[in-house]
Amino acid sequence: MTEDQREEGRGMSILLRYQGPAVDDGTMNVYDAAANMVAFSNFVVAAAHKLYGDEAQVTADITAFKHASFGTNLLFQVAPAIAATLPILPMLPDLISVATTVKESIELYRFLRGEKPAKVQHINDHSISVTNNSGNIIVVNTPALHLTLDRTAGEAAAQFIGTALSKPGVNQIEISTNGAPLVQATADEALFYRPISDEEILVESTVQMGLVIESLSFKDGNKWKMWNGSESLGYTMEDEDFIGRVNNGEAFRKGDILTCDVRVTQTKSGGALKLQRAIVKVHDHKTGLNQPSLDLGA
């Protein structure tokens, strides 16, 4: 692994800049700017997860906000369980880059013109051939396609690119890293930046099981880490009544057991399989023995 690749493993910075009369005269709406900053950071974090997996801990901080320029500083922590898989990545230095994935994804939105691919064909483990509805073909790295077809990332792109470029007086965005231009998008392409998904549900089932709490969070999108008796996995909490009980003071400790209905969904998108687990109903909560209380403010 090179020193540059080790550095990316710790962090990186990427800058989004808007251009146009509304930017030049300072009339860009502050609420729009705030929404764009959040959406841009979410998109870059999603790109990192497509590269390093959902278990990688990625945080984004706004490091610059001046004259419609938004800097996002990304810090990475790779969980020990997946660290062993990373030594294979330096074999492909051009693909092991969040910046490259962001660039290729934005170019892919433009290439697809906001529509689903007509055809997706795997070239090798790292590259995919994508055909649009005009019959044109482009080759991108696999994480870029997965990012483009991810609905959450698509909603973020729709905000910081599509919606932003639809506003009067905003003509162009430019994304750069380390002072070098990375990719651009213009106002006449605004409609291309919207959620694109070819996700297909293959199997979905709901089972009742007991799960042991290892860690939890109430931040939007964060998963609860639970032990199911054989492995530790992330579960999305969807039981609003249960969350309300916790918000009203019901105590939780590491080692507590929840008896709950769990929905397991396997989907296919862009040739990749994905397994999602969600707790849809908590029936019972048994307190663990002699365990410290969990910090619910995380």
C-alpha positions as CSV (number, residue, x, y, z in Angstrom):
1,M,0.0,0.0,0.0
2,T,1.4,3.4,-1.0
3,E,1.6,6.4,1.4
4,D,-1.1,8.2,-0.6
5,Q,-3.5,5.2,-0.2
6,R,-2.8,5.0,3.5
7,E,-3.6,8.7,3.7
8,E,-6.9,8.2,2.0
9,G,-7.6,5.6,4.6
10,R,-7.5,8.3,7.2
11,G,-9.2,11.2,5.4
12,M,-9.7,13.4,2.4
13,S,-11.1,16.8,1.5
14,I,-13.4,17.6,-1.5
15,L,-14.9,21.0,-2.5
16,L,-18.2,21.9,-4.1
17,R,-18.5,25.3,-5.8
18,Y,-21.5,27.0,-7.4
19,Q,-21.2,29.5,-10.2
20,G,-23.6,32.1,-11.7
21,P,-25.1,35.5,-11.2
22,A,-26.9,34.6,-7.9
23,V,-23.5,33.5,-6.6
24,D,-21.7,36.5,-7.8
25,D,-24.1,39.0,-6.2
26,G,-24.5,37.0,-3.0
27,T,-28.3,36.4,-3.4
28,M,-28.2,32.6,-3.1
29,N,-30.7,31.6,-0.5
30,V,-29.1,30.6,2.8
31,Y,-31.6,27.7,3.4
32,D,-30.9,26.3,0.0
33,A,-27.1,26.6,0.7
34,A,-27.5,24.7,4.0
35,A,-29.6,21.9,2.3
36,N,-27.0,21.7,-0.5
37,M,-24.1,21.3,2.0
38,V,-25.8,18.5,3.8
39,A,-26.8,16.7,0.6
40,F,-23.3,17.0,-0.8
41,S,-21.7,15.6,2.3
42,N,-24.3,12.7,2.3
43,F,-23.4,11.9,-1.3
44,V,-19.7,11.8,-0.6
45,V,-20.2,9.6,2.5
46,A,-22.3,7.3,0.3
47,A,-19.5,7.1,-2.2
48,A,-17.1,6.1,0.6
49,H,-19.5,3.3,1.7
50,K,-19.7,1.9,-1.8
51,L,-15.9,1.6,-1.8
52,Y,-15.3,0.4,1.8
53,G,-18.6,-1.2,2.8
54,D,-21.4,-0.1,5.1
55,E,-19.5,-1.2,8.1
56,A,-16.7,1.4,7.5
57,Q,-17.1,4.4,9.8
58,V,-17.2,7.6,7.8
59,T,-17.8,11.1,9.1
60,A,-18.1,14.3,7.2
61,D,-17.4,17.8,8.5
62,I,-18.0,21.1,6.6
63,T,-14.6,22.7,6.5
64,A,-15.2,25.7,4.2
65,F,-18.3,27.9,3.5
66,K,-17.4,31.0,1.6
67,H,-19.0,32.5,-1.5
68,A,-21.1,29.4,-2.3
69,S,-18.1,27.1,-1.8
70,F,-18.6,24.1,0.5
71,G,-15.7,22.1,1.6
72,T,-16.3,18.6,3.0
73,N,-13.6,16.9,5.1
74,L,-14.1,13.1,5.2
75,L,-12.5,10.9,7.9
76,F,-12.4,7.1,7.6
77,Q,-12.2,4.4,10.1
78,V,-12.2,0.8,8.8
79,A,-13.6,-1.7,11.3
80,P,-11.3,-4.6,12.1
81,A,-13.7,-7.1,10.6
82,I,-13.4,-5.7,7.1
83,A,-9.8,-4.4,7.4
84,A,-8.5,-7.8,6.2
85,T,-10.3,-7.3,2.9
86,L,-8.6,-4.0,2.1
87,P,-5.1,-5.1,1.1
88,I,-6.5,-6.2,-2.3
89,L,-7.6,-2.7,-3.1
90,P,-4.2,-1.1,-3.8
91,M,-4.0,-3.3,-6.9
92,L,-6.4,-0.8,-8.5
93,P,-5.2,2.6,-7.3
94,D,-7.4,4.5,-9.9
95,L,-10.6,2.9,-8.5
96,I,-9.7,3.0,-4.8
97,S,-10.7,6.7,-4.6
98,V,-13.8,8.4,-3.3
99,A,-13.1,11.3,-5.6
100,T,-13.0,9.0,-8.6
101,T,-16.3,7.4,-7.6
102,V,-17.9,10.8,-7.1
103,K,-16.6,11.9,-10.5
104,E,-17.7,8.8,-12.4
105,S,-21.1,8.7,-10.7
106,I,-21.9,12.3,-11.7
107,E,-20.8,11.7,-15.2
108,L,-23.0,8.5,-15.3
109,Y,-26.1,10.5,-14.3
110,R,-25.4,12.7,-17.3
111,F,-24.8,9.8,-19.5
112,L,-28.0,8.1,-18.5
113,R,-30.0,11.3,-18.7
114,G,-31.8,10.4,-15.5
115,E,-33.1,7.1,-16.9
116,K,-32.4,3.5,-15.9
117,P,-29.6,1.7,-17.8
118,A,-30.8,-0.2,-20.9
119,K,-28.1,-2.8,-20.1
120,V,-25.4,-3.5,-17.5
121,Q,-22.6,-5.9,-18.2
122,H,-19.7,-6.9,-15.9
123,I,-16.3,-6.7,-17.5
124,N,-14.4,-7.9,-14.5
125,D,-14.5,-7.6,-10.7
126,H,-13.9,-3.9,-10.8
127,S,-15.4,-2.5,-14.1
128,I,-18.9,-2.4,-15.5
129,S,-20.1,-1.6,-19.0
130,V,-23.3,0.5,-19.0
131,T,-25.5,1.1,-22.0
132,N,-28.0,4.0,-22.0
133,N,-31.3,4.1,-23.8
134,S,-29.7,5.7,-26.9
135,G,-27.4,2.7,-27.3
136,N,-24.2,4.4,-26.2
137,I,-21.8,2.6,-23.9
138,I,-19.6,3.8,-21.0
139,V,-17.3,1.9,-18.7
140,V,-17.2,2.8,-15.0
141,N,-15.9,1.3,-11.8
142,T,-18.4,-0.9,-10.0
143,P,-18.8,1.4,-6.9
144,A,-19.7,4.3,-9.2
145,L,-22.6,2.4,-10.7
146,H,-23.8,1.3,-7.3
147,L,-23.7,4.9,-6.1
148,T,-25.7,6.1,-9.1
149,L,-28.4,3.5,-8.6
150,D,-28.6,4.1,-4.8
151,R,-31.9,5.9,-4.0
152,T,-30.5,7.8,-1.0
153,A,-27.5,9.0,-3.0
154,G,-29.8,9.9,-5.9
155,E,-31.9,12.1,-3.5
156,A,-28.8,13.8,-2.4
157,A,-27.6,14.4,-6.0
158,A,-31.1,15.7,-6.8
159,Q,-30.7,18.3,-4.1
160,F,-27.2,19.6,-4.4
161,I,-27.1,19.4,-8.2
162,G,-30.6,19.0,-9.8
163,T,-32.5,21.4,-7.5
164,A,-29.6,23.8,-7.1
165,L,-29.0,24.2,-10.8
166,S,-32.8,24.7,-11.4
167,K,-32.7,27.9,-9.3
168,P,-32.4,31.2,-11.2
169,G,-28.9,32.6,-11.3
170,V,-27.1,29.3,-10.6
171,N,-25.5,28.1,-13.9
172,Q,-22.9,25.5,-12.9
173,I,-21.3,23.4,-10.2
174,E,-17.7,22.4,-10.0
175,I,-16.3,19.7,-7.6
176,S,-12.6,19.7,-7.0
177,T,-10.1,17.9,-4.7
178,N,-6.6,19.0,-3.7
179,G,-7.2,22.1,-5.8
180,A,-7.7,20.3,-9.0
181,P,-11.0,20.3,-10.9
182,L,-12.8,16.9,-10.7
183,V,-16.2,17.2,-12.4
184,Q,-18.7,19.8,-13.5
185,A,-22.5,19.9,-14.1
186,T,-24.4,22.7,-15.8
187,A,-28.0,24.1,-15.5
188,D,-29.1,22.5,-18.8
189,E,-28.4,19.1,-17.3
190,A,-30.3,19.7,-14.0
191,L,-33.1,17.3,-14.8
192,F,-30.7,14.4,-15.2
193,Y,-29.8,14.4,-11.5
194,R,-32.5,12.5,-9.8
195,P,-32.9,9.1,-8.1
196,I,-32.3,6.2,-10.6
197,S,-32.9,2.7,-9.3
198,D,-33.2,-0.7,-10.9
199,E,-33.5,-2.3,-7.5
200,E,-35.5,-5.5,-7.6
201,I,-36.7,-7.3,-4.5
202,L,-35.7,-11.0,-4.8
203,V,-36.8,-12.3,-1.4
204,E,-38.5,-10.8,1.6
205,S,-39.6,-12.4,4.8
206,T,-40.5,-11.5,8.4
207,V,-39.5,-13.7,11.3
208,Q,-39.7,-13.4,15.1
209,M,-36.4,-13.7,16.9
210,G,-34.5,-12.6,20.0
211,L,-31.6,-10.1,19.5
212,V,-29.0,-8.9,22.0
213,I,-28.3,-5.2,22.0
214,E,-24.6,-4.4,21.4
215,S,-24.9,-0.7,20.4
216,L,-27.7,1.5,19.2
217,S,-28.3,5.0,17.8
218,F,-31.3,7.2,17.1
219,K,-29.6,9.2,14.4
220,D,-31.5,9.0,11.1
221,G,-30.1,6.2,8.9
222,N,-28.0,4.6,11.7
223,K,-28.4,1.0,12.5
224,W,-28.5,-0.8,15.8
225,K,-25.8,-3.4,16.2
226,M,-27.3,-6.6,17.5
227,W,-26.2,-10.2,18.3
228,N,-28.5,-12.8,16.9
229,G,-26.8,-15.8,18.5
230,S,-24.4,-16.5,15.7
231,E,-23.2,-13.1,14.4
232,S,-23.2,-9.4,15.0
233,L,-25.2,-7.4,12.4
234,G,-26.7,-4.0,11.8
235,Y,-30.5,-3.7,12.0
236,T,-32.6,-0.6,11.1
237,M,-35.1,0.2,13.8
238,E,-38.5,0.9,12.3
239,D,-40.8,0.5,15.3
240,E,-41.8,4.1,16.1
241,D,-43.7,3.1,19.2
242,F,-40.7,1.4,20.6
243,I,-38.5,4.4,19.8
244,G,-41.1,6.6,21.6
245,R,-40.8,4.4,24.7
246,V,-37.0,4.9,24.7
247,N,-37.4,8.6,24.2
248,N,-39.8,8.7,27.2
249,G,-37.1,7.2,29.5
250,E,-37.2,3.4,29.1
251,A,-33.7,2.3,30.1
252,F,-31.5,0.2,27.9
253,R,-28.3,-1.7,28.6
254,K,-25.8,-3.6,26.6
255,G,-26.8,-7.2,26.8
256,D,-30.5,-6.5,26.9
257,I,-32.6,-8.9,24.8
258,L,-35.4,-7.7,22.4
259,T,-37.9,-10.2,21.1
260,C,-39.0,-8.7,17.8
261,D,-40.3,-9.1,14.3
262,V,-37.4,-8.8,11.8
263,R,-37.9,-8.2,8.1
264,V,-35.1,-9.5,5.9
265,T,-35.0,-8.2,2.3
266,Q,-32.7,-9.3,-0.4
267,T,-32.5,-7.0,-3.4
268,K,-30.6,-6.9,-6.7
269,S,-29.4,-3.6,-8.2
270,G,-26.8,-3.1,-10.9
271,G,-25.9,-6.7,-10.8
272,A,-25.1,-6.6,-7.1
273,L,-27.0,-8.4,-4.3
274,K,-27.9,-6.6,-1.1
275,L,-29.3,-7.8,2.2
276,Q,-31.2,-5.5,4.5
277,R,-32.5,-6.2,8.0
278,A,-35.1,-4.1,9.8
279,I,-36.8,-4.5,13.2
280,V,-40.4,-3.7,12.4
281,K,-42.0,-4.6,15.9
282,V,-40.6,-5.1,19.3
283,H,-42.7,-7.4,21.4
284,D,-40.6,-7.7,24.6
285,H,-37.6,-6.2,26.3
286,K,-35.7,-8.2,28.8
287,T,-33.0,-6.5,30.9
288,G,-29.5,-7.9,30.8
289,L,-27.6,-8.6,34.0
290,N,-24.9,-6.3,35.5
291,Q,-24.3,-4.3,32.4
292,P,-23.6,-0.6,32.2
293,S,-26.3,1.6,30.6
294,L,-25.9,2.5,27.0
295,D,-25.2,6.1,26.0
296,L,-28.3,7.1,23.9
297,G,-27.0,10.5,23.0
298,A,-24.6,9.2,20.3
